[in-house]
Amino acid sequence: MTYRFLGVTGCPTGIAHTFMAAEALENAAKEKGISIKVETHGQRGTENQFTAQEIQEAEVIIIAADKNVDIDRFHGKKVINVSVSKGIKNPEELIERALSGDVPVYKGTGESTASTENNRPDSVNLWHKIYVHLMNGVSHMLPFVVAGGVMVAISFMFGIYSADPESSQYNEIAAIMNTVGGLAMGLMVPVLSAYIAQSIGNRPGLVIGFIVGMIADTNGTGFLGGIVGGFLAGGIILLLNYLLKRLPKSLDGLKAIFLLPVFGIFLGGFSMWYLSVPMEAINQGMMDFLAGFQDSNPLLLGLIVGIMSAFDMGGPVNKAAYVTGTALLAQGNHFFMAGVSAACIVPPLATGFAVLFARRFYSQSETSAGYVNFLLGSTHITEGAIPFAAKRPLTIIPILMVGSSIGAILTYLFQVEVPAPHGGFIVLPVVTHALYWVLAILIGAVVAGLLMAFEQKRHQEKNKQEQTSAQTSKQVGQLLESKQIFLQEKLNSKDDVLHFIADKAVALNIADNANEVYTGLQKREQEGSTGMENGIAIPHVASSSVREAKLIVVRLEQGMDWPALDEQPTTFVISILVPEGNSNEHLDILSNLSRRLVNQDFVDTLKQSQSEQKIKELLIGGIEQ
C-alpha cells in the first residue's frame, strides 16, 4: 500500500505519549481522507517500521518526537520535525501543514532547505537537542533504577543485614535478591552514559558511552559523571566521523568495527579517567569538610547535609555525605547518619507526593515513576528521583535540596539516632525516636512535593503560553471588531454564505477583491468541509487580496447543510481571512479557536449571545486561551 504521509512518534520514556501522538496523527489524517502510516519508537522498540519503498513514495514525513530517531533515511524528503506534544495537541495543524506543501526538504548532512521550526531560534534548537540526548539516556536508565531498586528494597524486608553471610539475619534468598538488584542499580550510570552517546553518535557512540560510563561509575563520579561521559563520548564520535569522513566507502565496515571503537575508547577512556581524578579529590575534601561539622549547630549541619544529599542523588557529593555518615557510625556516632538517611529518603518521596498533588500536570509515565518512588524512598534508594531532576535540574534539584534540608534539620532537632547505614523505614525498630524521624522525613517530602507540584504546574502553563504566543504573532484584539459580526442573516446555502463573507470583506476594507476571496474560500471547501460540530463552521482562506488577518462572523437565521462531523445543520459561521504568504497564520488562529470550540459550555454561550460585543469578547478570549 502507498501512504501519502508517514509519521514518526517517540517520547523519552516511550510509553504513553508515543502512542497518543501516533493515534492523534492517524485520526487527523483519517478525518481528511489521507493515508498515513505511523512508526512508533516506544519501550518495545521500533514498531510499524517503514520500508524503503514507503519512504520513497511518501510526500511528507511528520516527526513528532522528543527522542533521537533515524532521520537520515529521509534524505531528500519533505520533513516536519516537532516535539511529541505537538503531535498530541495539534495533529490537524501538522496534517494541514503537510497538505500545504510548504515544508522544508531534509538533507542527510543534518541540514535542511529551511528551518523545521520557523519560529524557533538556534539556541532553542540546541537546548532541545541536548534535552533529547539526555532524555534518551534517562529513559533507558529508568528501568534499571526501578527494577534494581525494588529488588534491593524487598531484600531488606528479610532484615537489614540479611545479605551479610556473617550476620545472624542472613538469608540466602535475600542475599541473591540484594546482589541481583545491586547489579541492576550498578548498570545505571553506564546505561545512562551509553544511551546519551548513542543518541548523539548512533550505534558507534554506544560502545564508547558504556566504557566512559563504567569508568565514571568505578571512579565514583556517579550519575553526574555519567552525563558528562555520555556527552563526551558522543562528541568524540562526531569528531572521529568528521576526521575519517574522507576514507573510501569500501572501508566503512572497518571504520564501524575497528577505527571508531578503538580510537573512541582510547580518547574517551583517558579523558574520563583523568576527569575522575579531580572529582575524587574534591569528593575526599567534602568528606573531611563534612566530618568537621558533626558537632556544630543542628540547623547548619542539617542544611549542609540536606544540600549535599540532594545535590546529585547517588553521585559523588551525595556519596561524600553518606560515606562520612557510615565512617562516623563506626566511631559510635549514630546522630549524624540519622540526618543523612532522612535527607536521602526525602527526594524520591517528594516526587511521589508531587505527582499525587498535581496528577494532571504530569504524564502517565511520570506518574507511575512517582508512585514507585514511594517504595524506593522508603528503603533509602535516592536514585528514583533522578529522572525528575534530570528534566529541569536548575529548578527541581534546589527544591529537593530544600526538602532534604528540612528533613535533616528536624531529625537533628528531634535528637534522632540511626545505627544502620541503609534500609530506610525498614530499620525503624532500631531507630531512637523513630516516630519523630518519620515525621521529619514526611514534612520535608511534603514541602518539596508541594513545591515540585507548583513548579510543574507553572512550567506546563508557561509552555502553553509560549506555544500560543509562538503560534499567534498578531495582536488578537485586532482580529475582530463588532462591525465584523452579523446576526440573524437570511442566507439559503453555503455558497450564499461564502459570497456574503467575500462581499463584506471588501466593504470593510479587509480585502480588495471579493471574487478572489470567494474563490479561495470555495477552493478550501472543495478540499474538505470546514463544518465542525455543534452547528459551527470555520471557512478560511489565505489570499493575496486580503490586506490583514481578520475574522468575519455570521449567525444564520436558520440552519443549513454544511457537511459537519456530527451531521448537524450549521447556524454559526466564523470565517478566517489572512494575507497570502501567511499560510500558517490562519492555521494558528484556527488551532487556538478550535480548542475552545470543543467546550460545550463555551459553544452554548456563544450561540445564545445576543450582542456583537459579547460574541467578540467570547471569540477573542477563545483565541487567547
N, C-alpha and C positions, 0 to 999 in steps of 0.2 A: 504493500500500500504506500502511496505517496502522501507525505504530510506537507502541508503548506508552511506551517511553522513548527519549530522544535523548541522545547523548553527544558531548562536545567534548573533544579532547585536543590538547595542544601543549606542547613543551618549548623552552627558549631557543634551542637550535641547530636544532630542527626536524628531527632525523634519527632516531635510534634510539628514544628514549623516547616520542616522539609516537605511533609505530605500535605499540610494545609495549603502551602503555596502551590503545590502541584495540582491539587483539586480546584483551587481558585482559578488557575490558568485554564484548566480543562473546561470548567464551567463557562468561563468568559468566552472562550473560543467557540464552544457549542452554541451559545446564545447568538453568536454572529454567523453560525453556519460554516465555521472554518475548521479544517482538520489540524490537529496538533498532537504531537507525541511528547510526553514529559519524562525526562530522565531524572531519577531521584538519587541523591547522594546522602544516604542515611546510615544509621548504625549497622544495618545489614549489608552495607556496601553499596555499590552502584547497581541500581535496578532499572529495567526498561532501557537498556543502553542502546545508543544509536548505531546503525550500520553506516559504513562509508557512503553507500548509495543514498540513504536517507538524508545525510548531511549535505550531499551534493545537490539533491533535488529541492531542499527546503529554501524558501525565500528569505526567512529571517529566523535567527536563533535568539530566544529570550532567556537570559541567565538571571535568575533571582536567587542569589546565594551569598552567604556570609562565610564561606569556606572556599578553599582553593579547589578549582575544578580544571580539568584538562581543556583549556581554551584554545591551545594552538591547533587543534584539529579543525577549528572553524576558520582557518586562514582563508581570506578572500570572501567570506560570507558577511552579510549584514548582521551585526550583533548588538543587542540591547543588554547592557550589564548593570543590574541594580541590586540592592540588598534584598534579602528574603522577605523582609517586612513589606516592601512594596509589592512583591508578588502576592502577598496575602491581602493587603488592603486595597491595592489599585490594579487588579488584573485586567479590568476593562481598559484602563488607560494604556497599559502595556500592549494590549491587542490593537487598540486604536493607533498607537504609535507605530506598530509594525505594519498596519494597513496603510498608513500614510506614505510609507516608502522613504521617509526622511530619517534614515538610520545609518550610522557610520559603518564602514566596512573594516573588519578587523584584519590586521596583518600579523603573521606568525612571529614577527620580531617583538611583539608586545605593544606595537604602535598601531594607531588607527587613523583613518582619514579625518576623524573629528572626535571630540571627547564624548564618551558614552554618557557622561553626566554633564550636560552643558552648563549647569549652574553650580557645579561643584568645583572649588578651587583645587589646585595641585596639592596644597598642604593637607586638605581633607582626604584626597585620594591616598596620600602617603600614610596618614594615620589609619585610614580604613584598611589599607593593605597590611599594616603592622598588626592591627586588630585581628584580621582574618588569619594571619600566620599564627599569632598567639593562641587564638581560639581553636585552631586545628590541633595544636599541642594539648590544650586543656581538655578538649572533647575526647581525645584518645587516652589521656591520663585518667580521666574521671572514673571509668570502670575499675581500674586497678586500685584507686583510693577506696572506693566504696566496697568492693569485694574483699580486698585485703583487710580493710578496717573492721568490717563486720566479723570476719573470721577471728581476728585478734580479740575483738570485743567479746565474742562468745567464749573464747578460750579462758578469758578472765573470770567467767561465771563459775568455773570449776575451782577457783581460788586464785588469789593474786600471784602466788608463786607456783601455780600448777604446772608451769612449763619448765621448772627448775628441777633436774633429777635429784639434787641434794636436799630438796625441801620435803617436809612431811606432807605437803599438799600436792605433790607430784601426781599427775595423771597423764598417761601416755596419749590418750585421745586429745586432751587439751594441749599437750606439747606439740603434737603434729599440727593441730589447727593453728597454734601460735606460729609455728615455723612457716606453714604454707601462707598464712596471712602476712607474715613479716616479709616473705619473698615477694608477694604481690605488691606490698607497700614499697619495698625496696626498688621495684621497677618504675616507680612513679616518676622520678627525676629523669632517668634515661629515656623513657617513653615521651615525656614532655619535650625534652630537647630534640629527640629524633623527629617527631612529627611537626615541630616548628620548622626544622631544617628541611623536611620533606615538602612542606607547603611552599618553601622558598625555592628549593633546588630540585624538586621532584624526587624520583627514586634514588639518585646518587646521594642526595642530601640525607637520606635515611641512615645510611651507614655511618657517615661522619657524625651525625646527630647522636646516634646511640653511643658512639665512643666518647665524645666530649661529655655526654650526659653521665656516663659511667664514671668518668674522671671527676666531674663535678660532685657526684654522689659520694665517691670514695674519699675525696679530699674534703668532704664536709661542707661544701658551699650551698647545699640544699637546693630548693626549687628556684631561688633567685639565680643561682649558678646555672641551673638547667635552662632557664630562659635566656641568659646571656650566651650559654653554649649553643643553644638552638639557633639563635640569630647569627652567631659567629660561624657555625657550620654551614648555614645557608649562604652566608656571604662568601665563604671560601669556595663553595661550589660554583657560585655565579662568577667569581674571579677566575677560577680554573677553566670554566667553559669559555670565558672570553679569551683567555690566553691560548687555549687549544683549538679555537674555532677555525684556524687555518689548516688544521690537519685534514688530509683527504678523507672522503666519506668511507672509504674502504677500512679505515681504522676506527670507525665508530664503536665497534664491538670491543676493541682493545681499550679504547678510552673509557667506556662504561664499566668494564670488568676490572681493569688494572690501573689505568692512569688516575682517574678521578678518586677511587677509594684509597690508593696508596699515597698520593700526594695530599689528598684531603685529610687522611688520618695523621700524616706527618705534621702538616701545618696546624690543623685543629687540635691535635693531641698536645703538641708542645705549647701552643698558645694557651689552652685551657689549664695545662699543668702549672705554668708559671703564673697565670692569673690566680690560681688557687693559693699560691704561697702568701701573697699579702693578705688575702682574705682569712687564711688560717691564723696569721699573726694578729690581725685585728680581732679575730674571734677569741684568742687567748687573752688579749688585752681587756676585752669586755668582761671575761670571766673574772679576772683579777680585780677589775674595777667594781664589779657587782658584789663580789665577796666582801669588799671593804664597807659595804652599806648594810651588812646583815644586822648590825646593832643600832642603826640610825632611826630617825623618826618614821613611824609606820606609814604616814602619808607619803613621804618622799620615797621610801622603799617600795611601797605598793605602786606608785606612779612609774618608777623605773622598771620594775618587774613587768607591769602590765604593758608598757610600751614595747619592751624587748620581746615579750612572748607573742604579741600580736603583729609585730613588725613583718615577719616573714613566715610565721606559722610552720615550723618544722625546718626552717633554714638555719644558717649559722648564728644569726642574732638570737633567735628563739632557743637554739641548742645551747648557746652560751648561758642563758638563764637556767635552762633545765639541768645542764651538767653541773653548774655551780650548786644548784639545789641538791643534786644527788651526792656531790662531794661533801657538802655540809651535813647531809644525813649520816654519812659515815662517821662524822665527828659528834653525832648525837643531837644535832640541831634540826628538830622537826618543824620548827616555826617557819623557816624560810621556804621550805618546799610546799607548805600549805598555800602560800600566795602564788607560787609558780604554777602549781596544779590548777588553782582557780583561774588564773589568767590564761592557761592553755585550754581549759574547758569552755570558757565563755564564747570564743569566736564561732565554733560550729553551732552551739546552741542559739547564738544570736541570729544566725542565718535561718534556723528553723523558725524562730519567733517572727522574723521579718516576713517570710512567706506566709506565715499564719495571719499576721496583721494586714498584709497587703497582697492577698492572693491574686487579685485580678490584674495587678501590675507586673506579675512575674509569669514567665512561660511555664508550660506544663512540666518540662524537663527541670527547670529551676525549682519549681515547687516540690517535685519528687526528691531532688537532691537535698533541699532544705529539710524535709521531713526525715530523711535518712540521717541527717546530721544530728538529730536529737539522740539517736543511738550512738553515733560516733563520738559526739561531745561527751555523753555520759560516761564514756570509757576512756576519756583523756586522749582522743585522737583529733588533734587540731587541724590536720590536713584537709578535712572535709570542707573547711571554709575557703580553701584556696581558689576553686573555680569562681566563687562570687567575688573575691578580692581581685582576681586577675582581670576581670572585665573593666573595672574602673578603680584601679589601685589608689589613685590620688584622693578619692573620696571615701572608699569603703575601708581601706586599711586604717585611716585615722579614727573612723567610727568604731572599729573593732578595738583599737587601742584604748579608746575611752571606756568601752565596756570591760575590757580586761583589767584596766587600772582600777575601776570601781570594785570589781570582784576581788582583786588582790588587796586593795586598801582596807575594805571591810573585813576580809579574812584576818589581816594583821590587827585591826582594831578589836576584833572579837577574840583574839588570842587563840586562834585555831592552830592545832598541830597535826601534821600528816606524816606518819612514819614510813609510808610506802612511796616509792618513786614513780608509780604508774597505777593505772587501773580505774581512775575516775571514781564514780559513785559506788563501785564495787567494793572499795576499801573503807566504806563508811563505818563498818563495825570497829575499826581500829583508829578512827579519827577522833581527836579530842574536840568537843563542842561541834559534833557532826551536823546538827540541825542549823547552827549558825553558819557553818561552811556552805551548806546547800543554799541557804538564804542569800548569802553574799554572792554566790555564783549566779543565782537566778536574777537578782537585782541587776547585776552587771549585764547579763544576757538580754534581759527585757529592755533595759535602757538602750543598748546597742541595737537590738532588734527594731525598736520603735524608730530610732534614728535612721536605720537602713531602710525601713518601710517608707518613711517620709522622703528620703533621698531618692528611692526608686520611683516613687510617685512623681517627684519633681523632675527626674530625668526623663520619664516617659512623656510627661506633659510638655517638657521643653522640646523633645524630639518631635512631638506632634505639631507644636507651634512652628518649629523650624521648617518642617515639611510643608506646612500650609504657607509659610512665608515664601519658601522657595518656589512653590507652585504658582502663587499669585503675585506677580510683580506689580500689578496695578493697584491703586487705592480702591478698595471695593466700594467705598461710598460714592465713587464716580460712575459706577456701572449702571445704576438705576435711579431715576428720578420719578416723581409722581406722574409727570406728564407722559411717561412711557408705559403707564399701566392703563388698560382699557377693560372696563367691566361691562358685563351683560351684552356682549356683541352678538348680533344675529348673523351668524355665518353658517353656511349649509354643508360645507365639505372641507376636507383637509386642504385641498387646492385653494379654496377661498381664503383660508387662514394664512397660507403662505403668501398669497398675493397681498393680503391685508398687512402682514408684517413688513413686506418689502416696501409697500407704499408709505407706511408710517415711518419707516427708517429714513426715507428720503425727506418726508415732510418735517421730521425732527432733526434734519441735518446730521444724522448718524451715517448716512450713505449718500453716494452721488447718483447711483443708477439702480432704479427699482428692479429692472429686468435682470440685471446681473445677480442681485441679492436673491430674487425669486428662483433663478436658475440654480444657484448654489444650494439653496435650501431643498429644492426638489431633487437635485442630484444626490444629496445626503440621504434623503428618504428612500431613494432607489437602492442605496447600498444596504439599507436595513432600517426598519421603522424606529423612530425616536420615541414612540409611545412607551411609557413606563407603566407603573402600577398606580392604582388609586385615582384613575381618571386624569393623569398628568402626562403631558408630552413635552419634550425638550428639543425642538428643532434647532439646529445650529449650523453656522456657515462661517468660513474664512474666505473673504473676498477682497479683491483689490479696490472695489468701490466703497468698502466700509472704512470710515475715517478713524474711528477708535472703538475699542471694545465697549459694548453696551448690551443691556437686556431690554427686551420688549415683552410685556406680559399681557395676555389676553384671556379673560374669563368668558366662556361661551354661555349663551342663554340656554342652550340645550346641548346634550351630549352628542357626539358624532363618532363615527367609526374611524379610529386611528390605531391600527394594529398595535395592541399592547400585550405585555407579558401575562396579564390576568384577564385579557379579552373583554375588559370593561370599556364602555364609551368614554371618550375624552371630553372633559369640561374645562380644563385649565391648561393653558399653554405658556411656557416660559422659553422664549427664543433667545439664543446667544449669538451675537454678531461680533466678529473680530476681524481686524485687517488681515489681508493675505501676508504670509511671511511669519505670522504669529500662530503657526499651526498648533502649537502646544497650548496656547493661551485659553482657547475655548475648552480644551480638554481639562485644563487646570480648574477652570470655573465649574465645568460640568462635574468633575470629580468631587469638588468640595460641596457642591449643591446636592449631588446625588446621595451623599452620606446622610444629609438631613431628611431627604425625601423618603427614606425607608422608615422614618419615625412616624407612626400613625397619628400620634397626638399633634405633631407639627403639621402634617398634611391636613388634618381636620380643621385646625385653627386657621391655616392658610386659605382653605376653600370657603370657610364660613365668614372670613373677614369682609366687611362692607365698605372699607375705605382704602383708597390708594396708599395713604400714608402707612396704615397698618401692614398692608401687603409688602410695601417697601421695607419696613423695619424687619419683618419676618425673613424676607429673602436675603437681605444684606447680612443679617445675623446668620443665616444658613450658610452663606459663602464664607463668613469669617470663622465658623466653627472648624 
